[in-house]
Amino acid sequence: MLYAQRNAEGAIVAISTTPLTAEEPEVGTAELLEFLRQAEGSQPFVQIFAHLDNEMVRVLEDLIDVLVSKNVIVLTDLPADARRKLFDRKAVRRQMQVESILTDDII
């Protein structure tokens, strides 16, 4: 989720992946897109998309797990490179969890 820091007029001036204040609501899609249009090419723009990409990768991993568990697909249906990448990410995440470096929803 993304959160917005706003100026006195209510316009977004910064985006964060964690709430910046206790009352701060999640930023809406239309507002986020407008902020990103204005910041295109800037470092915050790149960081936000990297964060969103990481979240999407996790969604796809979970989707693949569900499809496999319901026998809709088998892992061998996926290209070898895709299987290797999935297994590598799962192995790293599992090791990091064992070492309590991070929680399951971060990577």
C-alpha distances in whole Angstrom, upper triangle without the diagonal:
4,7,10,14,16,20,23,23,19,18,15,17,14,10,9,6,8,9,12,14,15,15,12,10,7,8,10,11,14,14,11,14,17,16,15,19,20,19,20,21,20,18,15,15,16,13,10,12,13,9,8,12,11,9,11,14,13,13,17,18,17,19,22,22,22,25,27,27,28,31,29,30,31,30,33,32,29,31,32,29,26,28,28,25,23,26,25,21,22,25,23,20,23,25,22,22,25,25,22,21,17,16,15,12,11,14
4,7,10,13,17,20,20,16,15,12,13,10,7,6,5,7,8,10,13,14,14,10,9,6,6,9,10,13,11,9,12,14,12,12,16,17,15,17,19,17,16,12,12,14,11,8,11,12,9,9,13,13,11,14,16,16,16,19,21,21,22,25,26,26,28,30,31,32,34,33,33,34,32,35,34,32,33,34,31,28,30,30,27,26,28,27,24,25,27,25,23,26,27,24,24,28,27,25,23,19,18,18,15,14,16
4,7,10,13,16,17,13,13,10,11,8,6,5,6,6,6,7,9,11,11,7,7,5,5,9,11,13,11,9,13,14,12,13,17,17,16,18,20,18,17,13,14,16,13,11,14,15,12,13,16,16,15,17,20,20,20,23,24,24,25,28,29,29,31,34,34,35,37,36,36,38,36,39,38,35,37,37,35,32,34,34,30,29,32,31,27,28,31,28,26,28,30,27,26,30,29,26,24,21,20,21,17,16,19
4,6,10,13,13,10,9,6,7,6,5,6,9,9,8,8,10,12,11,7,8,7,6,9,11,12,9,8,12,12,10,12,15,15,14,17,19,17,16,12,13,16,14,12,15,17,15,15,19,19,18,20,23,23,23,26,28,27,29,32,32,33,35,37,37,38,41,39,39,41,39,42,41,38,39,40,37,35,37,37,33,32,35,34,30,31,34,31,29,32,33,30,30,33,32,29,27,24,24,24,21,20,22
4,7,10,11,9,8,6,6,5,6,8,11,11,9,7,8,12,11,8,10,10,9,12,15,15,12,11,15,14,11,14,17,15,15,18,20,17,16,13,15,18,16,14,18,19,17,18,22,22,21,23,26,26,26,29,31,31,32,35,36,36,38,40,41,42,44,43,43,44,42,45,44,41,42,43,40,38,40,39,36,35,38,36,33,34,36,33,31,34,35,31,32,35,34,31,28,26,26,27,23,22,25
4,7,8,5,5,4,5,7,9,11,15,14,12,10,11,14,12,9,11,12,10,13,15,15,11,12,15,14,11,14,17,15,15,18,21,18,18,15,17,20,18,17,20,22,20,21,24,25,24,26,29,29,29,32,34,33,35,38,39,39,41,43,43,44,47,45,45,47,45,48,47,44,45,46,43,41,42,43,39,38,41,39,36,37,40,37,35,38,39,35,35,39,37,34,32,30,29,30,27,25,28
4,5,5,6,7,6,9,12,14,18,18,15,13,13,16,15,12,14,15,14,16,18,17,14,15,17,15,13,16,18,16,16,20,22,19,20,17,19,22,21,19,23,25,23,24,27,28,27,30,32,33,33,35,37,37,38,41,42,42,44,47,47,48,50,49,49,50,49,52,50,47,48,49,46,44,46,46,42,42,44,43,39,41,43,40,38,41,42,38,38,42,40,37,35,33,32,34,30,29,32
4,5,8,10,10,13,16,18,21,20,18,15,15,17,15,14,16,18,16,18,21,19,16,18,20,18,16,19,21,18,19,23,25,23,24,21,22,26,25,23,26,28,27,27,31,32,31,33,36,36,36,39,40,40,41,44,45,45,47,50,50,51,53,51,52,53,52,55,53,51,51,53,50,47,49,49,45,45,48,46,43,44,46,43,41,44,45,41,41,45,43,40,38,36,35,37,33,32,35
4,6,9,10,14,16,19,22,22,19,17,17,19,17,15,16,17,15,17,19,17,14,16,18,15,14,18,19,17,18,22,25,23,24,21,22,25,25,23,26,28,27,27,30,32,30,32,35,36,35,38,40,40,41,44,45,45,46,49,49,50,52,50,51,53,51,54,53,50,51,52,49,47,49,49,45,45,48,46,43,44,47,44,42,45,46,43,43,46,45,42,40,37,37,37,34,33,35
4,7,9,12,13,16,19,18,16,15,14,16,14,12,12,14,12,13,15,14,11,13,16,13,12,16,17,16,17,20,23,21,22,19,20,23,22,20,23,26,24,24,27,28,27,29,32,32,32,34,37,36,37,40,41,41,43,45,46,46,49,47,47,49,48,51,49,47,48,49,46,44,46,46,42,42,44,43,40,41,44,41,39,42,43,40,39,43,42,39,37,34,33,34,30,29,32
4,6,9,11,15,18,18,16,15,16,18,16,13,13,14,11,12,14,12,9,11,13,10,9,13,14,12,13,17,20,18,19,16,16,20,20,18,20,23,22,22,25,26,25,27,30,31,30,33,35,35,36,39,40,40,41,44,45,45,48,46,46,48,46,49,47,44,45,47,44,41,44,44,40,40,43,41,38,40,42,39,37,41,42,38,39,42,41,38,36,33,33,33,30,28,31
4,6,8,11,14,15,13,12,14,17,15,12,12,12,9,11,12,12,8,8,11,9,7,10,12,11,11,14,17,15,16,12,13,17,16,14,17,19,18,18,21,23,22,24,27,27,27,30,32,32,33,36,37,37,39,41,42,43,45,43,43,45,43,46,44,41,42,43,40,38,40,40,37,36,39,38,34,36,38,36,34,37,38,35,35,39,38,35,32,30,29,30,26,25,27
4,7,10,14,15,14,12,14,17,17,13,14,14,12,14,15,15,11,11,13,11,8,11,13,11,10,14,16,13,14,11,12,16,15,14,17,19,18,19,22,23,23,25,27,28,28,31,33,33,34,37,38,39,40,43,43,44,46,45,44,46,44,47,45,42,43,44,40,38,41,40,37,36,39,37,34,36,38,35,34,37,38,34,35,38,37,34,31,29,29,30,27,25,27
4,7,10,12,11,10,12,16,16,12,13,12,11,13,14,15,12,10,13,12,9,10,13,12,10,13,15,12,12,8,10,13,12,11,14,16,15,16,19,20,20,22,24,25,25,28,30,30,31,34,35,36,38,40,40,42,44,42,42,43,41,43,42,39,40,41,37,35,37,37,33,33,36,34,31,33,35,32,30,33,34,30,31,34,33,30,28,25,25,26,23,21,23
4,7,9,9,9,12,15,15,11,12,10,8,11,12,14,11,8,11,12,9,10,13,13,11,13,15,13,11,8,9,12,10,8,11,13,11,12,16,16,16,18,21,21,22,24,26,26,28,30,31,32,34,36,37,38,40,38,38,39,37,40,39,36,36,37,34,32,34,34,30,30,32,31,27,29,31,28,26,30,31,27,28,31,30,28,25,22,22,23,20,18,20
4,5,7,7,11,13,14,11,11,10,10,13,14,16,14,11,14,16,13,13,17,16,14,16,17,15,13,9,11,13,10,8,12,12,10,12,15,15,14,17,19,19,20,23,24,24,26,29,29,30,32,34,35,36,38,37,37,38,36,38,38,35,35,36,33,31,32,32,28,28,30,28,25,26,28,26,23,27,27,24,24,28,27,24,21,19,19,20,17,15,17
4,7,9,12,14,15,12,12,9,10,13,14,17,15,13,15,17,15,15,18,19,17,18,19,17,15,11,13,13,10,8,11,11,8,10,13,12,11,14,16,16,17,20,21,21,23,25,26,27,29,31,31,33,35,34,33,34,32,35,35,32,33,33,30,28,29,29,25,25,27,25,22,23,25,22,20,23,24,21,21,25,24,21,19,16,15,16,13,11,14
4,6,9,10,12,10,10,9,11,15,16,19,17,15,18,20,17,18,21,21,19,21,22,20,17,14,16,17,13,12,15,15,12,13,16,15,14,17,19,18,19,22,23,22,25,27,27,28,31,32,32,34,37,36,35,36,35,38,37,34,36,36,33,31,32,31,28,27,29,27,24,25,27,24,21,24,25,21,21,24,24,20,18,16,15,16,13,12,15
4,6,7,8,6,8,8,10,14,16,19,16,15,19,20,17,18,22,22,20,22,24,21,19,16,18,19,16,14,18,18,15,16,19,18,17,20,22,21,22,25,26,25,27,30,30,30,33,35,35,36,39,38,38,39,38,41,40,38,39,39,37,34,35,35,32,30,32,31,27,28,30,27,25,27,28,25,24,28,27,23,22,19,18,19,16,16,19
4,7,9,7,10,10,12,15,18,20,17,16,19,20,17,18,22,21,19,22,23,21,19,15,18,20,17,15,19,19,17,18,22,21,20,23,25,24,25,28,29,29,31,33,33,34,37,38,38,40,42,41,41,42,41,44,43,40,41,42,39,37,38,38,34,33,35,33,30,31,33,30,27,30,31,27,27,30,28,25,23,21,21,22,20,18,22
4,6,5,9,11,13,16,19,21,18,18,22,22,19,21,24,24,22,25,27,24,22,19,21,23,20,19,22,23,20,21,25,24,22,26,28,27,27,31,31,30,33,35,35,36,38,40,40,41,44,43,43,45,43,46,46,43,44,45,42,40,41,40,37,36,38,36,33,33,35,32,30,32,33,29,29,32,30,27,25,23,22,24,22,21,24
4,6,9,11,14,17,21,22,20,20,24,24,22,24,27,26,26,28,30,27,26,22,24,26,23,21,24,25,22,22,26,25,23,26,28,27,27,31,31,30,32,35,35,35,38,40,39,40,43,42,43,44,43,46,46,43,45,45,43,40,41,41,38,36,38,37,33,33,35,33,30,32,33,29,28,31,30,27,26,23,22,24,21,21,25
4,6,10,12,15,19,20,18,18,22,22,20,23,26,25,25,28,30,27,26,22,24,26,24,21,24,26,22,23,26,26,24,26,29,27,27,31,32,31,32,36,35,35,38,40,39,40,43,42,43,45,44,47,46,44,45,46,44,41,42,42,39,37,39,38,35,35,37,35,32,34,35,32,31,34,33,30,29,26,24,26,23,23,26
4,7,9,12,15,17,14,14,18,19,17,19,22,22,21,24,26,24,23,19,20,23,20,18,21,22,19,19,23,23,21,23,26,25,25,28,30,29,30,33,34,33,36,38,38,39,42,41,41,43,41,45,44,41,43,44,41,38,40,40,36,35,37,36,32,33,35,33,30,33,34,31,30,33,32,29,27,25,23,24,21,21,24
4,6,9,12,14,12,13,16,17,16,18,21,21,21,23,26,24,23,19,20,22,20,17,20,21,18,18,21,21,19,21,24,23,23,26,28,26,28,31,31,31,33,36,35,36,39,38,38,40,39,42,41,39,41,42,39,36,38,38,35,33,36,35,31,32,34,32,29,32,34,30,29,33,33,29,28,25,23,24,20,20,23
4,6,9,12,11,10,14,15,14,15,18,19,19,21,23,22,21,17,17,19,17,14,16,18,15,14,18,18,16,18,21,20,19,23,24,23,24,28,28,28,30,33,33,33,36,35,35,37,36,39,38,35,37,38,36,33,34,35,31,30,33,32,28,29,32,30,27,29,31,28,27,31,31,28,26,23,21,21,18,18,21
4,7,9,7,6,10,11,10,12,15,16,16,17,20,19,19,15,15,17,16,12,15,17,14,13,17,18,16,18,21,21,20,23,25,24,25,28,29,29,31,34,34,35,37,35,36,38,36,39,38,35,37,38,36,33,35,35,32,31,33,33,29,30,33,31,28,31,33,30,30,33,33,30,28,25,23,23,20,19,22
4,6,5,6,9,10,11,12,14,16,16,18,21,20,20,17,16,18,18,14,15,18,16,14,18,19,17,18,21,21,20,23,25,24,25,28,29,29,30,33,34,34,36,34,35,37,36,39,37,35,36,38,36,33,35,36,32,31,34,34,30,31,34,33,30,33,35,32,32,35,35,33,31,27,26,25,21,21,23
4,5,5,6,9,10,10,12,14,15,16,19,19,19,16,14,17,16,13,13,16,15,12,16,18,16,16,19,20,18,21,24,23,23,26,28,27,28,32,32,32,35,32,33,35,34,37,35,32,34,36,33,30,33,34,30,29,33,32,29,30,33,32,29,32,35,32,32,36,36,33,31,28,26,25,21,21,23
4,5,5,6,9,10,11,13,14,15,19,19,20,17,15,18,18,15,15,19,18,15,18,21,19,19,23,24,22,24,27,27,26,29,31,31,32,35,36,36,38,35,36,38,37,40,37,35,36,38,36,33,36,37,33,32,36,35,32,34,37,35,33,36,38,36,35,39,39,37,35,31,30,29,25,25,26
4,5,5,6,9,10,11,12,14,18,17,18,15,14,17,17,14,15,18,17,16,19,21,19,20,24,24,23,26,28,28,28,31,33,33,34,37,38,38,40,38,38,40,39,42,40,37,38,40,37,35,37,38,34,33,37,36,33,34,37,35,33,36,38,35,35,39,38,36,34,30,29,29,25,24,26
4,5,5,6,9,10,10,12,15,14,15,12,10,13,13,10,11,15,14,12,15,17,16,17,20,21,20,23,25,25,26,29,30,30,32,34,35,36,38,35,35,37,36,39,37,34,35,37,34,31,34,34,31,30,33,32,29,31,34,32,30,33,35,32,32,36,35,33,30,27,26,26,22,21,23
4,5,5,6,9,10,10,13,14,15,13,10,13,14,11,11,15,15,13,15,18,17,17,21,22,21,23,26,26,26,29,31,31,32,34,36,36,38,35,35,37,36,38,36,33,34,36,33,31,33,34,31,30,34,33,30,32,35,33,31,34,36,34,34,38,37,35,33,30,29,28,24,23,24
4,5,5,6,9,10,14,14,16,13,11,15,16,13,14,18,18,16,19,22,21,21,24,26,25,27,29,30,30,32,35,34,35,38,39,40,41,39,39,41,40,42,40,37,38,39,37,34,37,38,34,34,37,36,33,35,38,36,34,38,39,36,37,41,40,38,35,32,32,31,27,26,28
4,5,5,6,9,12,11,13,10,9,13,13,11,13,16,16,15,18,20,20,21,24,25,25,27,29,30,30,33,34,35,36,38,40,40,42,40,39,41,40,42,40,37,38,39,36,34,37,37,33,33,36,35,32,34,37,34,33,36,37,34,35,39,38,35,33,30,30,29,26,24,26
4,5,5,6,9,9,11,8,6,10,11,9,10,13,14,13,15,18,18,18,21,23,23,24,27,28,28,30,32,33,34,36,38,38,40,38,37,39,37,39,37,34,34,36,33,31,34,34,30,30,34,32,29,32,34,32,30,34,35,33,33,37,36,34,31,29,28,28,25,23,24
4,6,5,9,10,13,11,9,12,14,12,12,16,17,16,18,21,21,21,23,26,25,26,29,30,30,32,35,35,36,38,40,40,42,39,39,40,39,41,39,36,36,37,34,32,36,36,32,33,36,35,32,35,37,35,34,37,38,36,37,41,40,38,35,32,32,32,28,26,27
4,6,9,9,12,11,9,13,15,13,14,18,18,18,20,23,23,23,26,28,28,29,32,33,33,35,38,38,39,41,43,44,45,43,42,44,42,44,42,39,39,40,37,35,38,38,35,35,38,37,34,37,39,36,35,39,40,37,38,42,41,39,36,33,33,33,30,28,29
4,6,6,8,7,6,9,11,11,12,15,16,16,18,20,21,22,24,26,26,28,30,31,32,34,36,37,38,40,41,42,44,41,41,42,40,42,40,37,37,38,35,33,36,36,32,33,36,34,31,34,36,33,32,36,37,34,35,39,38,36,33,30,31,31,27,25,26
4,6,9,9,6,8,11,11,11,14,15,15,16,19,20,20,22,25,25,26,29,30,30,32,34,35,36,38,40,41,42,40,39,40,38,40,38,35,34,35,32,31,34,34,30,31,34,32,30,33,35,32,32,35,36,34,35,39,38,36,33,31,31,31,27,25,26
4,7,8,6,7,10,11,11,13,15,16,16,19,21,21,22,25,26,27,29,31,31,32,35,36,37,39,41,42,43,40,39,40,38,39,38,34,33,34,31,30,33,32,29,30,33,31,29,32,34,31,31,35,35,33,35,38,37,35,32,30,31,31,28,25,25
4,6,5,7,9,10,11,13,15,16,17,19,21,21,23,25,26,27,29,31,32,33,35,37,38,39,41,42,44,42,40,41,39,40,39,36,35,36,32,31,34,33,30,31,33,31,29,32,34,31,30,34,34,31,33,36,35,33,30,28,29,29,27,24,24
4,5,5,6,9,10,11,12,14,15,17,19,20,21,23,25,26,27,29,30,32,33,35,36,38,39,41,42,40,39,39,37,39,38,34,34,34,31,29,32,31,27,29,31,29,26,29,31,27,27,31,31,28,30,33,31,30,26,25,26,27,24,21,21
4,5,5,6,9,10,10,12,14,15,17,18,20,21,23,24,26,27,29,30,32,33,35,36,38,39,41,39,38,39,36,38,37,34,34,34,31,29,32,31,27,28,31,29,26,28,30,27,26,30,30,27,29,32,31,29,26,23,24,25,22,19,20
4,6,5,6,9,10,11,12,14,16,17,18,20,21,22,25,26,27,29,31,32,33,35,36,38,39,37,36,37,35,37,35,32,32,33,29,28,30,30,26,27,30,28,25,28,30,27,26,30,31,28,30,33,32,30,27,25,25,25,22,20,20
4,6,5,6,9,10,10,12,14,15,16,19,20,21,23,25,25,27,29,30,31,33,35,36,37,35,34,35,32,34,33,29,29,30,26,25,28,27,23,24,27,25,22,25,27,24,24,28,28,26,28,31,30,28,25,23,24,24,21,18,18
4,5,5,6,9,10,11,12,14,15,17,19,20,21,23,24,26,27,29,30,32,33,35,36,35,33,34,32,34,33,30,29,30,26,25,27,26,22,23,26,24,21,23,25,22,21,25,26,23,24,28,27,25,22,20,20,21,18,15,15
4,5,5,6,9,10,11,12,14,16,17,18,20,21,23,24,26,27,29,30,32,33,35,33,32,33,31,33,32,29,29,30,27,25,27,27,23,23,26,24,21,24,26,23,22,26,26,24,25,28,28,26,23,20,20,20,17,15,15
4,5,5,6,8,10,10,12,14,15,16,18,20,21,22,24,25,26,28,30,31,32,31,29,30,28,30,29,26,26,27,24,22,24,24,21,21,24,23,20,22,25,22,21,25,26,24,25,29,28,26,24,21,21,20,17,15,15
4,5,5,6,9,10,11,13,14,15,17,19,20,21,23,25,26,27,29,30,32,30,28,29,27,29,28,25,24,25,22,20,22,22,18,18,21,19,17,19,21,19,18,22,23,21,22,25,25,23,20,18,18,18,15,13,12
4,5,5,6,9,10,11,13,14,16,17,19,20,22,23,25,26,27,29,31,29,28,29,27,29,28,25,26,26,23,21,23,22,19,19,21,20,16,19,21,18,17,21,22,19,20,24,23,21,19,16,16,15,12,10,10
4,5,5,6,9,10,11,12,14,15,16,18,20,21,22,24,26,27,29,27,26,27,25,28,27,24,24,25,23,20,22,22,19,18,21,20,17,19,22,20,18,22,23,21,22,25,25,24,21,18,17,16,13,12,12
4,5,5,6,9,10,10,12,14,15,16,18,20,21,22,24,26,27,25,24,25,22,25,24,20,21,22,19,16,19,19,15,15,19,18,15,17,20,18,17,20,22,20,21,25,25,23,21,18,18,16,14,12,11
4,5,5,6,9,10,11,13,14,16,17,19,20,21,23,25,26,25,23,24,21,24,24,20,21,21,18,16,18,18,14,13,16,15,12,14,17,15,13,17,18,16,17,21,21,20,17,15,14,13,10,9,7
4,5,5,6,9,10,11,12,14,16,17,19,20,21,23,25,23,22,23,21,24,24,21,22,23,20,17,19,19,16,15,17,17,13,15,18,16,14,17,19,17,18,21,22,20,18,15,14,12,9,8,8
4,5,5,6,9,10,10,12,14,15,16,18,20,21,22,21,20,21,19,22,21,18,19,21,18,15,17,18,15,14,17,17,14,15,19,18,16,19,21,20,20,24,24,23,21,18,17,14,12,12,10
4,5,5,6,9,10,11,12,14,15,17,18,20,21,20,18,19,17,19,19,16,17,17,15,12,14,14,11,10,13,13,10,12,15,14,13,16,18,17,18,21,22,21,20,17,16,13,11,11,9
4,5,5,6,9,10,11,12,14,15,16,18,20,19,18,19,17,20,19,17,18,19,17,14,15,15,12,10,13,13,10,10,14,13,11,14,17,15,15,19,20,19,17,14,13,10,8,9,7
4,5,5,6,9,10,11,12,14,15,17,18,17,17,18,17,20,19,17,19,20,18,15,16,17,15,12,15,16,13,13,17,17,14,17,20,19,18,22,23,22,21,18,15,12,10,12,11
4,5,5,6,9,10,10,12,14,15,16,15,14,15,13,16,15,13,15,17,15,12,13,15,12,10,13,15,12,13,16,17,15,17,20,20,20,23,24,24,23,20,18,14,13,14,12
4,5,5,6,9,10,11,12,14,15,15,13,14,12,15,15,12,14,15,14,11,11,12,10,7,10,12,9,9,13,14,12,14,17,17,17,19,21,21,20,17,16,12,12,13,11
4,5,5,6,9,10,10,12,14,14,13,14,13,17,16,15,17,18,18,14,14,16,14,10,13,15,12,11,15,16,13,14,18,18,17,20,22,21,21,18,15,12,11,13,12
4,5,5,6,9,10,11,12,11,11,13,12,16,14,13,16,18,18,14,14,17,15,12,15,17,15,14,18,19,17,18,21,21,21,23,26,25,24,21,19,15,14,16,15
4,5,5,6,8,10,10,9,8,9,8,12,11,10,13,14,15,11,10,14,13,9,12,15,13,12,16,17,16,17,20,21,20,23,25,25,25,22,20,16,16,18,16
4,6,5,6,9,10,10,9,10,9,13,13,12,15,16,17,13,12,14,14,10,11,14,13,11,14,16,15,15,19,19,18,20,23,23,23,21,18,15,15,17,15
4,5,5,6,9,9,9,11,11,15,14,14,18,19,20,16,15,18,17,14,15,18,17,15,18,20,18,18,22,22,21,23,26,25,26,23,20,16,16,19,18
4,6,5,6,5,6,8,9,13,11,12,16,17,18,15,14,17,17,14,16,19,18,16,20,22,20,20,24,25,24,26,29,28,28,26,23,20,19,22,20
4,5,5,6,5,5,7,10,10,11,14,16,17,14,12,16,16,13,14,17,17,15,18,20,19,19,22,24,23,24,27,27,28,26,23,20,20,22,20
4,5,8,8,9,10,13,14,15,18,19,20,17,15,18,19,15,16,19,18,16,18,21,19,19,22,24,22,24,27,27,28,25,23,19,20,23,21
4,5,8,9,12,15,14,16,19,21,22,19,18,21,21,18,19,22,21,19,22,25,23,22,26,27,26,27,30,30,31,28,26,22,22,25,24
4,5,7,10,12,11,13,17,19,21,18,16,20,20,17,18,22,22,20,22,25,24,23,27,28,27,29,32,32,32,30,28,24,25,27,25
4,7,10,12,10,12,16,18,20,17,16,20,20,17,19,22,22,20,23,26,25,25,28,29,28,30,33,33,33,31,28,25,25,27,25
4,7,8,7,9,12,14,16,14,13,16,17,15,16,20,19,18,21,24,23,23,26,28,27,29,32,32,32,30,28,24,24,26,24
4,5,5,8,11,12,15,13,11,14,16,13,14,18,18,17,19,22,22,21,24,26,26,27,30,31,31,29,27,24,24,26,23
4,5,6,9,9,11,9,7,10,12,10,10,14,15,14,16,19,19,19,22,24,24,25,27,28,28,27,25,22,22,24,21
4,5,7,8,11,10,8,11,13,12,12,16,17,17,18,21,22,22,24,26,27,28,30,31,31,30,28,25,26,27,24
4,7,9,12,10,9,13,14,13,14,18,18,18,20,23,23,24,26,28,28,30,32,33,32,31,29,26,26,27,24
4,6,8,6,6,10,11,10,12,15,15,16,18,20,21,22,24,25,26,28,30,31,30,28,27,24,24,25,21
4,5,5,6,9,10,11,12,14,16,17,18,20,21,23,24,26,27,29,31,31,30,29,28,25,25,26,22
4,5,5,6,9,10,11,12,14,15,16,18,20,21,22,24,26,27,29,30,29,28,28,25,25,25,22
4,5,5,6,9,10,10,12,14,15,16,18,20,21,22,24,26,27,28,27,26,26,23,24,23,19
4,5,5,6,9,10,11,12,14,15,17,18,20,21,22,24,26,27,25,24,23,21,21,21,17
4,5,5,6,8,10,11,12,14,15,16,18,20,21,22,24,25,24,23,23,20,21,21,17
4,5,5,6,9,10,10,12,14,15,16,18,20,21,22,24,23,22,22,20,21,20,17
4,5,5,6,9,10,11,12,14,15,16,18,20,21,22,21,20,20,17,18,17,13
4,5,5,6,9,10,11,12,14,15,16,18,20,21,20,18,18,15,16,16,12
4,6,5,6,9,10,10,12,14,15,16,18,20,19,18,18,15,17,17,13
4,5,5,6,9,10,11,12,14,15,17,18,17,16,17,15,17,16,12
4,5,5,6,8,10,10,12,14,15,16,15,14,14,12,13,12,8
4,6,5,6,9,10,10,12,14,15,14,13,13,10,12,13,9
4,6,5,6,9,10,11,12,14,14,14,14,12,15,15,11
4,5,5,6,9,10,11,12,11,11,12,11,13,12,9
4,5,5,6,9,10,10,9,8,9,7,10,9,7
4,5,5,6,9,10,10,10,10,9,12,12,10
4,5,5,6,8,9,10,11,11,14,14,12
4,5,5,6,5,6,8,9,12,11,10
4,5,5,6,6,6,7,11,11,10
4,5,8,9,10,11,14,14,14
4,5,8,10,12,15,14,14
4,6,7,10,13,12,13
4,7,10,12,10,11
4,7,8,7,8
4,6,6,8
4,6,6
4,6
4
